[in-house]
Amino acid sequence: MLDPIRTAPGGRRADNERFFPQPSVPLCMRHRLADDRPYGEEPLNRRLKTLTAACAVIVALVGLTPGTAFAASGFGYDGLWADQTICGNDGRTVMSAPVTTQTQLGTVYGKIELRYSKVCRTVWARVTTPVLPIQQWAAVSRNSEEHPGYQECDGRLWSDSLNSFYCFTAMLYDGGMTSFAAGWISRSILEDGAYGYTGSY
C-alpha cells in the first residue's frame, strides 16, 4: 500500500526535469591525449585526426536526447519513460480519480490518472492540477507479490495541452497483472494536502 505522507517529500524528480547536459566544449577537447606525450613528438595532423575521432564518439553519445526510442520488452520496460519509447504513442487513461482534501467538504485539487499502453502493456501514473501547487506527487504500483514494482515522480511543470501543472512517472510492465496509481497535491505547508487513488487495471 502506498503511503503518500511518507513518500511524497522524498519522491524522485519529475519526468520533464530529466537533463542531458551537453557541454559547449566536449570533454575530450579539454584534455590532452591519454598517452600524454608532448605535442611535438608526433605530426600535428595525426593528433588532430585522433582528437577528432574521440570527439565524434562523445558527440554521438551526448546526442542521445529524451526523444530517443529505446527497444525493450516485458519487465525491461520497468523504469523507462513513455516518451522515450513507442509506448507513449498509444498511451491512454484507463483509470482516474479526483485528488481531494481529507476535510468534510473534500475540496478537489486535481486528478490522478493511471495511463496504459496496449502496444507495450505498460502503465504509468500522472497527476495534474490547474492551480500552482507547493508540491505534487504521483506513484504507480504493480499488484504482484512475485513481481512487485513501483515508480514515482514529483514536480510541478506546466502543460498547455493539459492546462495544468503535472508530473508523470516512469513505466511498469503490466502484462498479465494489474496496477494502480496514487496522487498527492499540496497547496500550503500548513495543510496535509489532498489525496487520490485509482482503481486497479
N, C-alpha and C positions, 0 to 999 in steps of 0.2 A: 504494500500500500504506500502511495506517495505521501510525503509529508511536506507540503509547501512551506510551512513555517520554518521547518528545519533546513530545507534545501534551497529556498529562494535566495537568501543572501549570498550563498556561495555557488550559485549556478555558473555554468560555463558561458563564454562570450556568445553574443548573438551571431546569427548566421552571416549577416552582412557586415559584421565587424571583423571578418577574416581579412588579413592583409598579406600581400605577397610583395614584400619590399623589392624594389628594383633600383639599386643604386645607380646614380648617373655615371659613375665611373666603375666599371667592372672590377671585382676584387683582383683579378689577375693582372690588371694594369697597375695596381698599387705595389706590387712586389716584383722582385727580380725572379728569374727562373730558378727552379728548385735546386739546380746544381750550384747556384750562387757563384759562378765563375765571373771574373772580371769581364766587362763587356768587350774588351779588346782581344779576347782570346779566340773569338770565332767571328766570321763575317757578319756584318750587320744584317744583311738580307736573310741569313739563316735564322738569326734570333727573331727577326720580325715575323717570319713565317711560323715559327714555333709559338710566339706570343699570340699571333692571330688565331691559330688553331685552338689554343687554350681558351681564348676569349669566346670563340664560337661555341664551344661546349657550354660555357657558363651562360651565355646569352640564350642558348636553346633551353637550358634548364629553367632559367628565370622566366622564360616566355610561357611557362605553364600558368595560364590565367584561371580565374574562377569558373570560366565557361568551358574548360576542358572536359571532354566526355571520358570518364573512366569506365573501363569494362569491368563488370563484376557480375556475380550471380549468387543466389541463396544468401547465406549468412555473410557473404563477402560484402553485401550492401550495408551491413551494420556500421554506423559511424560515418557513412558517406552523405554528401549533401545532394538533395534532389536536383538543385540547379546545376550541379556538376555532372549529372548523368542524364540518360534518356528518361529517367523516372519522373522528372518534373514536367515532361511534355504532356502526360495524361493524368497528372495529379488532380484529385478532386476531393472535396469534403464529404466524408461518409458519415461522420458523427459530429455534432456540435452541442454546445451548452453555454448558457449565459454565465458570465463571471460576476457574481453578486456579493455584496457585503453581507455579513452574518448578523445583521440587525433585523428588527421587526419589519421595517419597510423593505429591506432587501434591495438596495439600490444596485442597478445593473451598471457595471463599469465597462464591460466589454464582452468578448466572446472567445471561447477556446474551441479549437477545431481539431479533429483527427483527420489527417489527409492520407489518401491512399493512391497508389499507382498499381493498376491492374497488370501492366506490362511487366513491372519488376516485382510485384507482390510485396511492396514495401509500404510502411506507414511513417508518418512524422506528425508532430504537433505544431500548431500555430495559434498564437494568442494575439488579439487585436483590441485596440481601444481608441476611440476618436479623440479623447482628451489626453494631453501630455501627462504621463504618469511619473511618479518618483522612481518607480521601478516596476517592471513586469517580467513574468517568468512563465515558462511552459515546459512540460515534460511529456514524453511518451514512454509507456511501459508495456512490455510483452508479457502476456499471461501464460507463462510456461515455466514449470519447475525444472524441466530438463534443459531448456534453452532460455534462461532469463535474459532480459535485455532492457536497457534504459538509456535514454538520451534527454538532455535538457538544454535550454537556452535562456538567456536573459538579455534584454536590450529594449530600446525604445526608438527604433528607426521609423522614419515616416515613409508611407507609400501613398502616392497619388491615386493609384488604381484601387487600393483598398480604402482610401480616405481615412486612414488610421495609422497609429503607431503600432509596431508589430515586432515579433521575433518568431522564428521557427527553428525547430530542432533538426539535427541530423536524422537519418533514417534508421529504421529497424526492419529486418526481413520478417514477413508476416505469413509466409506460406504455410497453410495447414494449422495456423494458430490464430489467436485474437490478441488485440492490444487496445489500450485506452489512453486518453490524453487528460492532463490536468493543467489548470492555469491559475495564476495568481497576479493580481494587479494592486498596486498601492499608489494612492494619490497624496498621502501625507505620512510623515514619520510618526504622527500621533495616533494612527489607526492600525488595525491589524490587516487591513486590506480586504480584497474581495477574492472569492474562490469559485472555481468551476471544474466539474469533471464530466467527461463524455461517457457514453456507454461504450461497451466493447464491440469491436468489429474484427 
